[in-house]
Amino acid sequence: MADHSRLGRGLAALMGDVGEEAQVSGDASSRRPRKAPIENIAANPRNPRRNFTETELAELTASIKERGIIQPIVVRPARGKDDHYEIIAGERRWRSAQRAGLHEVPITVVEATDAQALEFAIIENVQRADLNPIEEAAGYLALMDEFDHTQEDVAQIVGKSRSHVANMVRLNKLSEPVKALVQSGGLSAGHARQLLGQPNALQIAQEIIKRGLTVRQIETAMRKDGAAQAREVLGTSRVKDADTKALERRVSDALGLEVTVDHRADGGGTLHVKYSDLDQLDGVLRKLDR
């Protein structure tokens, strides 16, 4: 737990700790920034950050062309390759340096296990707010699945609350289309959490974006029963025509229960049958069997 406390202070603090440890061992020179050929450096395949926008890369490239790289890239030795390294923190600087035409870049070399490399990458990106919610969620899940960390462990490592980690990890259960909306910034993490377990999550997400609904509005709608929730969030109750209402009455009369029909623009839809106890459900099933 002491190591986790140290990690929670961030990569800069960790670098200071590493330097102190190196001095004690008499190997401080190996921790000092030095330069390495840019082609000898590779990205960390476990880096949770996947999205580097063209704007931020272009801005950093222009800055590097003018002033060079001020902050060294933190790396660890690559396995089986002398004088080759894998990035722990600073992939954006490395990418921009390539664009700027640099042949070598300043690096600081540290020893790190696979687990530590992932921890450092997450810490650095989280503290810089560089990760989108889906990247952050995937990083936390990787720490838990690959390295047997608990949610409490992850919270300690990244300096967040356990509830924050738990809420973020839940985002991994979203469908890929909904995740894409979160990654693009069209949908917030707060909105996305309200869609967990919803069979029509993508449709609701698109409606949230279209209508500019707030998280509180979605929370209020989601507290209602399934049929009412779908009608309120998707706004279908306002556009039902006479034919749809007549169909609802016809099916309700046949089943003896409250029925709602929600049509989608693509021609499909959902039929909701509301029952209050198992006897009513059994009655519906018997009628369907006949």
KOLBALO-895294 format. One line per 2 residues: number of its first residue (from 1); their letters; for each residue x, y negated, z negated of C-alpha. Coordinates in steps of 0.05 Angstrom, whole numbers, plus 5000, padded with zeros to 4 digits. Layout:
# KOLBALO-895294
NUM	a	X:Y:Z | ...;
//
This chain:
# KOLBALO-895294
1	ma	5000:5000:5000 | 5059:4954:4990;
3	dh	5077:4960:5063 | 5006:4943:5083;
5	sr	5009:4881:5039 | 5072:4860:5075;
7	lg	5042:4873:5143 | 4981:4831:5126;
9	rg	5025:4769:5120 | 5039:4772:5195;
11	la	5096:4788:5241 | 5136:4726:5224;
13	al	5139:4747:5151 | 5155:4817:5172;
15	mg	5214:4793:5214 | 5240:4757:5152;
17	dv	5235:4821:5112 | 5270:4861:5166;
19	ge	5326:4810:5168 | 5335:4815:5093;
21	ea	5336:4891:5096 | 5387:4888:5152;
23	qv	5433:4843:5113 | 5431:4891:5055;
25	sg	5450:4948:5102 | 5505:4907:5135;
27	da	5471:4908:5203 | 5443:4837:5206;
29	ss	5475:4824:5274 | 5429:4874:5307;
31	rr	5369:4833:5285 | 5393:4767:5314;
33	pr	5359:4743:5378 | 5398:4761:5441;
35	ka	5382:4765:5515 | 5364:4825:5557;
37	pi	5350:4835:5631 | 5276:4825:5643;
39	en	5272:4890:5683 | 5296:4929:5622;
41	ia	5234:4910:5583 | 5167:4944:5588;
43	an	5098:4929:5560 | 5072:4969:5501;
45	pr	5019:5017:5528 | 4984:5013:5461;
47	np	4978:4937:5461 | 4904:4925:5446;
49	rr	4905:4862:5488 | 4887:4877:5561;
51	nf	4860:4810:5585 | 4909:4756:5605;
53	te	4874:4699:5641 | 4903:4666:5702;
55	te	4898:4598:5669 | 4939:4615:5607;
57	la	4992:4652:5647 | 4998:4594:5696;
59	el	5005:4543:5639 | 5057:4584:5603;
61	ta	5095:4597:5668 | 5100:4522:5680;
63	si	5124:4511:5609 | 5177:4565:5615;
65	ke	5202:4536:5681 | 5211:4469:5646;
67	rg	5237:4489:5578 | 5252:4564:5579;
69	ii	5228:4614:5527 | 5235:4584:5457;
71	qp	5208:4642:5416 | 5242:4710:5428;
73	iv	5202:4770:5450 | 5198:4823:5394;
75	vr	5217:4891:5421 | 5237:4961:5398;
77	pa	5286:5008:5432 | 5255:5051:5487;
79	rg	5260:5126:5477 | 5313:5160:5518;
81	kd	5337:5096:5554 | 5398:5058:5532;
83	dh	5390:4982:5532 | 5316:4988:5550;
85	ye	5261:4962:5506 | 5186:4964:5493;
87	ii	5148:4900:5474 | 5118:4895:5405;
89	ag	5097:4822:5409 | 5104:4772:5466;
91	er	5076:4807:5528 | 5046:4742:5552;
93	rw	5114:4708:5549 | 5145:4767:5586;
95	rs	5093:4765:5641 | 5101:4690:5649;
97	aq	5177:4695:5649 | 5172:4742:5709;
99	ra	5128:4692:5745 | 5178:4638:5728;
101	gl	5233:4678:5761 | 5275:4689:5698;
103	he	5326:4746:5703 | 5335:4753:5628;
105	vp	5296:4735:5565 | 5312:4726:5491;
107	it	5292:4786:5449 | 5293:4807:5376;
109	vv	5301:4882:5367 | 5267:4918:5309;
111	ea	5258:4991:5292 | 5185:5011:5291;
113	td	5145:5075:5295 | 5087:5082:5343;
115	aq	5039:5065:5287 | 5079:5004:5265;
117	al	5084:4979:5337 | 5009:4982:5344;
119	ef	5000:4949:5275 | 5047:4893:5293;
121	ai	5014:4881:5360 | 4945:4877:5328;
123	ie	4968:4831:5272 | 5002:4783:5320;
125	nv	4943:4780:5368 | 4890:4775:5313;
127	qr	4926:4719:5277 | 4934:4681:5342;
129	ad	4861:4696:5360 | 4885:4724:5426;
131	ln	4841:4786:5425 | 4770:4787:5449;
133	pi	4722:4825:5403 | 4724:4889:5445;
135	ee	4800:4890:5446 | 4802:4879:5371;
137	aa	4751:4935:5360 | 4791:4983:5404;
139	gy	4855:4966:5367 | 4825:4981:5299;
141	la	4795:5046:5325 | 4863:5067:5352;
143	lm	4895:5056:5285 | 4841:5099:5253;
145	de	4839:5155:5304 | 4912:5161:5323;
147	fd	4945:5147:5257 | 4892:5169:5206;
149	ht	4881:5100:5176 | 4817:5086:5137;
151	qe	4777:5022:5147 | 4807:4998:5081;
153	dv	4877:5012:5107 | 4864:4973:5171;
155	aq	4834:4915:5132 | 4896:4912:5088;
157	iv	4942:4916:5149 | 4910:4859:5188;
159	gk	4891:4816:5128 | 4816:4820:5141;
161	sr	4758:4844:5098 | 4736:4916:5102;
163	sh	4666:4894:5124 | 4697:4854:5182;
165	va	4735:4915:5205 | 4673:4959:5198;
167	nm	4631:4911:5239 | 4684:4906:5293;
169	vr	4694:4981:5298 | 4619:4990:5311;
171	ln	4627:4951:5376 | 4662:5011:5405;
173	kl	4594:5045:5409 | 4567:4995:5459;
175	se	4559:5017:5532 | 4614:4995:5580;
177	pv	4569:4944:5616 | 4552:4910:5550;
179	ka	4625:4911:5529 | 4642:4876:5594;
181	lv	4594:4820:5577 | 4628:4811:5509;
183	qs	4697:4812:5541 | 4678:4759:5591;
185	gg	4652:4714:5535 | 4580:4717:5559;
187	ls	4558:4752:5496 | 4584:4742:5425;
189	ag	4603:4797:5377 | 4545:4777:5333;
191	ha	4496:4785:5390 | 4528:4851:5411;
193	rq	4521:4882:5341 | 4446:4871:5345;
195	ll	4444:4914:5408 | 4475:4976:5377;
197	gq	4429:5036:5384 | 4381:5000:5432;
199	pn	4364:5043:5493 | 4354:4980:5535;
201	al	4414:4943:5507 | 4440:4918:5574;
203	qi	4372:4890:5594 | 4366:4854:5527;
205	aq	4437:4828:5533 | 4423:4799:5601;
207	ei	4360:4766:5574 | 4399:4737:5514;
209	ik	4448:4704:5562 | 4393:4681:5610;
211	rg	4350:4649:5555 | 4407:4627:5509;
213	lt	4378:4664:5449 | 4413:4655:5382;
215	vr	4437:4712:5338 | 4383:4693:5286;
217	qi	4328:4699:5339 | 4353:4768:5358;
219	et	4357:4789:5285 | 4285:4767:5274;
221	am	4261:4805:5335 | 4300:4868:5317;
223	rk	4265:4872:5249 | 4200:4887:5284;
225	dg	4177:4955:5310 | 4205:4980:5376;
227	aa	4148:4958:5421 | 4142:4888:5390;
229	qa	4217:4880:5390 | 4222:4896:5464;
231	re	4166:4849:5482 | 4194:4791:5441;
233	vl	4266:4796:5462 | 4251:4810:5535;
235	gt	4192:4763:5538 | 4149:4815:5572;
237	sr	4087:4799:5531 | 4082:4732:5566;
239	vk	4080:4758:5637 | 4032:4817:5633;
241	da	3981:4814:5687 | 3909:4839:5685;
243	dt	3926:4905:5718 | 3979:4921:5665;
245	ka	3931:4903:5609 | 3877:4947:5640;
247	le	3926:5004:5645 | 3944:4996:5571;
249	rr	3870:5000:5552 | 3859:5061:5596;
251	vs	3917:5100:5565 | 3899:5076:5495;
253	da	3828:5102:5505 | 3854:5169:5530;
255	lg	3902:5179:5472 | 3863:5144:5417;
257	le	3925:5104:5398 | 3955:5036:5410;
259	vt	3993:5036:5475 | 4036:4982:5509;
261	vd	4066:4982:5578 | 4128:4940:5594;
263	hr	4145:4933:5667 | 4215:4914:5691;
265	ad	4231:4874:5753 | 4262:4935:5787;
267	gg	4195:4972:5785 | 4211:5016:5725;
269	gt	4188:5006:5655 | 4172:5035:5586;
271	lh	4109:5065:5557 | 4103:5055:5481;
273	vk	4054:5098:5441 | 4046:5077:5368;
275	ys	4026:5130:5317 | 4020:5123:5242;
277	dl	4030:5195:5219 | 4051:5264:5243;
279	dq	3979:5286:5254 | 3969:5232:5305;
281	ld	4034:5252:5339 | 4012:5325:5341;
283	gv	3947:5302:5373 | 3985:5266:5428;
285	lr	4028:5327:5441 | 3967:5373:5446;
287	kl	3936:5326:5497 | 4000:5324:5537;
289	dr	4005:5400:5536 | 3935:5405:5566;
//
